[in-house]
Amino acid sequence: MRMLINGPETVVADALRGMAAAHPGLSVDVENRVVLRRDAPVPGQVALVSGGGSGHEPLHAGFVGPGMLTAACAGEIFTSPVPDQMVRAATAVDSGAGVLFVVKNYTGDVLNFEMAAELAEDEGVRIAKVLVDDDVAVTDSLYTAGRRGTGATLFVEKLAGAAAGEGAPLDRVEAVARRVNERSRSFGVALSAVTTPAKGSPTFDLPDGELELGIGIHGEPGRERRPMMSAREIADIAVGAVADDLRPRGPVLALVNGMGATPLLELYGFNAEVQRVLGERGVPVARTLVGNYVTSLDMAGCSVTLCEADEELLRLWDAPVETPALRWGR
């Protein structure tokens, strides 16, 4: 195993300590594995709290900051954080305007955020929840009942975070988050398997010369395996799967996301093919984001996420954001 770590048992805590040292705008509770905006609670603003298993960086802690999340909870690798973390985060960032939980659709995340919502409400915090379930590849996987939550999590956190930053009330922020999820679809492709620090070897077998279509962000099986293809052929399949399900009638936000081990040279080349397919289908692209944002440790591969945008969502997308992984307009 070749990893730049001290050991599997400290990898999450070590990463959080490094994040704290690199980003003074964050308040990082390493012991409890909660990352907060240093200026939280922000008077009059709805707070956004999300989280999940570590290994998907920069999701979620890398999206904490003005214009996006107010707090994030880090679980063990590919393992949900626990309700105590979520309650700690919610009570720390609540300004009295309420807290929105952004939850990816994985069984552990759903159960733990549900429990945390009840506990936080017992402490007087108003809680709303939105479930992200954008993956069109499969329904009912190893980790979920229903579709998995993947790349659209970024869109939900950015757009709902911008609405909160404008002072929108909790019900409005929740409505924006739900609308974004309903208008978003994703599809992922793996070119290599993922290796977790605890296992030290690939978590599934992907032979040389093959790829997996519709993979999940934990290495869950996808729709099918095929011989390796060109970027053009992969884009035809991935964009086709997303667009056929979403059927956008207007412009879209496009996320071309790396799974962790795919260089930008390849991602930008793949984006050219994504744009080609969308152009051939008559789908206008309003904004595009390319990079590693919702990853799976060292997996090579990519995912495509599209969100059908309207004027309000485009305005919220363009609103200023200042986080470790996403920033513009300031």
Secondary structure, 3 states (H helix, E strand, C coil): CCCCCCCHHHHHHHHHHHHHHHCCCEEEECCCCEEEECCCCCCCCCEEEEEEEECCCCCCHHHECCCCECEEEEEEECCCCCHHHHHHHHHHHCCCCCEEEEEECCHHHHHHHHHHHHHHHHCCCCEEEEEECCECCCCCCCCCCCCCCCCHHHHHHHHHHHHHHCCCCHHHHHHHHHHHHHCEEEEEEECCCCECCCCCCECCCCCCCEEEECCCCCCCCCCEEEECCCHHHHHHHHHHHHHHHHCCCCCEEEEEEECECCCHHHHHHHHHHHHHHHHHCCCCEEEEEEECCCCCCCECEEEEEEEECCHHHHHHHHCCEECCCCEECC
